[in-house]
Amino acid sequence: MPRNTQVTIDPEAIRHNLGQVKAWAPDAKVMAVVKADAYGHRLDLCVPALKQADLLAVATLEEARAIRRLGIDQGIVLLEGVSHFSDLAMVEELGLELVVHHTSQIDALEQFGRSPTHRIWIKLNTGMNRLGLKPADARASHQRLSALVGVEDIHWMSHFASSESDPQQTKAQMQLFDAAVAGLGGAECLANSAAIIQSPETHRAWVRAGVVLYGISPLAGQTGASLGLREAMHVEAELIAINQVMPGERIGYGGRFMVDQPMVIGVVSIGYGDGYPRAMRDGAPVLVKGQRASLAGRVSMDMITVNLTEVDDPQIGDAVTLWGPGLPVEEIAQWADTIPYELVCRMTRRVRYNIAP
Ligand SMILES: *Cc1c(COP(=O)(O)O)cnc(C)c1O
């Protein structure tokens, strides 16, 4: 029997969450962000549930190619554009839409002699200071790109640095953007998940939805469920041993967890080799038969140890939920001092993926 460490993905949840995005931004078209293998949920399991998305968006050419290999001919935007001249032919072959965020990319397109795509998205840096042309260069860049053979539409994009936490900064970025593109025409796309939820003035012709599609809250202090979303990922492992330990004993590498009362310790078949973070602190909850148990001792490569003292009659072979229904990933991320985005992205190839029945 295969090791019972598995991720179950629920495409119905993803379909529901796309509907929720459309309810939040009823007048906008939706770019569904499926980079990083659909935030660790796997492209092959998720993209078929996103047929109602107006475009898909990925970070890399390889991700776009993986979608085409699934036989999906939906439009795809390459969020970072390409960094190598030699990749432009592949953009054309795969039928991708390009983001242009740097003048070196405009140079490459001019050298290519035509546009490999009918639609180009110019990305402006309005304060994130990661990718993006200077707002002051918007007009000149637009002119150069308009002159390329084969360009039909030039659209505009920018990315918010703190849309989940700082609506003032978001508004300042939006105003900078609006001033830069005034009078230049083309559709606009600003809002990521957090701005879709809480900055409706940033909804333009397009929004870019990422983490909310997977049922995860981008807002601190909220869960997907509290926002009307459904979690799409359920991570489970199983109890492979149950042991008694006595006061004065220690558990795991480095003896991090000190036992202060007689305790039942369960060993669970998941570790950092599967993507469960080694940074997880003692006390992080897991669910055994719907009851909470808590991490006791450092995460190993293949296993964790949990305190089962509060669990009613645990048995070897019992399923253990690491996150998913009844145990929000948003809560678990805090125990590893990270964000839920990272937890779902870092599941490894060792873990078996299933589709929910
Ligand atoms: C990842 C990404 C998004 C999606 O962000 P969420 O917070 O997951 O909605 C949107 N835009 C760009 C440019 C991105 O890189």
The ligand as an SDF file (V2000), in Angstrom:
LIG
                    3D

 15 15  0  0  0  0  0  0  0  0999 V2000
    0.9730   36.4060   -7.9640 C   0  0  0  0  0  0  0  0  0  0  0  0
    0.4560   37.6220   -8.6000 C   0  0  0  0  0  0  0  0  0  0  0  0
   -0.8860   37.9820   -8.4660 C   0  0  0  0  0  0  0  0  0  0  0  0
   -1.8630   37.2450   -7.5810 C   0  0  0  0  0  0  0  0  0  0  0  0
   -1.7600   37.6970   -6.2580 O   0  0  0  0  0  0  0  0  0  0  0  0
   -2.7970   37.1730   -5.1420 P   0  0  0  0  0  0  0  0  0  0  0  0
   -2.4420   37.9190   -3.9220 O   0  0  0  0  0  0  0  0  0  0  0  0
   -2.5130   35.6970   -5.0100 O   0  0  0  0  0  0  0  0  0  0  0  0
   -4.1450   37.4320   -5.6720 O   0  0  0  0  0  0  0  0  0  0  0  0
   -1.3350   39.0820   -9.1600 C   0  0  0  0  0  0  0  0  0  0  0  0
   -0.4970   39.8070   -9.9250 N   0  0  0  0  0  0  0  0  0  0  0  0
    0.8030   39.4950  -10.0710 C   0  0  0  0  0  0  0  0  0  0  0  0
    1.6680   40.3510  -10.9160 C   0  0  0  0  0  0  0  0  0  0  0  0
    1.3310   38.3980   -9.3980 C   0  0  0  0  0  0  0  0  0  0  0  0
    2.6260   38.1130   -9.5300 O   0  0  0  0  0  0  0  0  0  0  0  0
  1  2  1  0
  2  3  1  0
  2 14  2  0
  3  4  1  0
  3 10  2  0
  4  5  1  0
  5  6  1  0
  6  7  2  0
  6  8  1  0
  6  9  1  0
 10 11  1  0
 11 12  2  0
 12 13  1  0
 12 14  1  0
 14 15  1  0
M  END
$$$$
